[in-house]
Amino acid sequence: MNFVIRLSNPEDAYLVHQVMISAFEEYRNIDVPSSALNETVYSIQEAIKNGSEKALLCFVDGLALGSVRFKTDENTLYFSRLSVCPQARGKGIAKTMLKWLENYAQKHGKSEVWCRVRMSLPQNIQLYQSVGYTVYKEEEVINLNGFPVKTVIMKKEV
């Protein structure tokens, strides 16, 4: 498989959105549906344009099959909406994107990478643990739909 990972530009927002919706569709009918399903191409495009976040796309044999969004502060890189299209899971796309993010963080002087994961999705927690992330703390947050969600914050020093 030929992976190509690159930063997205605002014109790529439709691809970032398409991959995210494909990946998060399975969370539409859970107790508290993911607020990712309410995001729009426009909201992603604006965030990339105004610099409040960056996005990655992972292409496999020319097809956009993975995406992730991230932002940085003085010491950390925070990522969210890590997405792999269902038909492409289990091929190393998520781990390859995580490695890219960790390398980006190091190159930009960040000491850790972190994310937030729903406690009700142990398979996602396991994915991050398998590449060295640890649970830092548990927190209940109110998602963009206004519902409380139990989460863990996971981090990895880079």
GIFEN-V356690 format. One record per pair of residues at least 12 apart in sequence whose C-alpha atoms are under 7 Angstrom apart, sorted by the first residue. I is the first residue (numbers start at 1). J is the second residue. D is the distance in whole Angstrom. If there is no record, write none. Layout:
BEGIN
i=(I/I)
j=(J/J)
d=(D/D)
END
This chain:
BEGIN
i=(1/1/2/2/3/3/3/3/4/4/4/5/5/5/5/6/6/6/7/7/7/8/8/8/9/10/10/10/13/13/13/14/15/16/16/17/17/19/19/19/19/19/19/20/20/20/21/22/23/23/23/23/24/32/35/35/35/52/53/53/53/54/54/54/55/55/55/55/56/56/65/65/65/66/66/66/66/67/67/67/68/68/68/68/69/69/75/75/75/76/76/76/76/77/77/77/77/77/78/78/78/79/79/80/102/106/111/111/112/112/112/112/113/113/113/114/114/114/114/115/115/115/116/116/116/116/117/117/117/118/118/118/118/119/119/119/132/133/133/133/134/134/134/135/135/135/135/136/136/136/137/137/138/138/138/139/139)
j=(60/61/60/61/58/59/60/61/58/59/60/56/57/58/59/56/57/58/55/56/57/55/56/57/48/45/48/49/41/44/45/41/64/57/67/40/41/65/66/67/83/84/85/67/81/83/37/85/83/84/85/86/37/147/143/144/145/71/69/70/71/69/70/71/67/68/69/70/68/69/84/85/88/83/84/85/93/82/83/84/80/81/82/83/81/82/110/111/112/110/111/112/113/105/110/112/113/114/113/114/115/114/115/115/158/158/157/158/155/156/157/158/155/156/157/153/154/155/156/153/154/155/151/152/153/154/151/152/153/149/150/151/152/150/151/152/156/154/155/156/154/155/156/152/153/154/155/153/154/155/152/153/151/152/153/151/152)
d=(7/7/6/6/7/6/5/7/6/5/7/7/6/4/6/6/6/7/6/5/6/5/5/6/7/5/6/6/6/6/5/5/7/7/6/7/6/6/6/6/6/7/6/7/7/5/6/6/5/6/5/6/7/7/7/6/6/7/7/6/5/6/5/6/7/6/4/6/5/6/6/5/7/5/4/6/7/6/5/7/6/5/4/6/6/7/5/6/7/5/6/5/6/6/7/6/5/6/6/5/6/7/5/6/6/6/6/5/7/5/4/5/6/5/6/7/5/4/6/6/5/7/6/6/5/6/5/5/6/7/6/4/6/6/5/6/6/6/5/5/5/6/7/6/6/4/7/5/5/6/6/5/6/4/6/5/6)
END
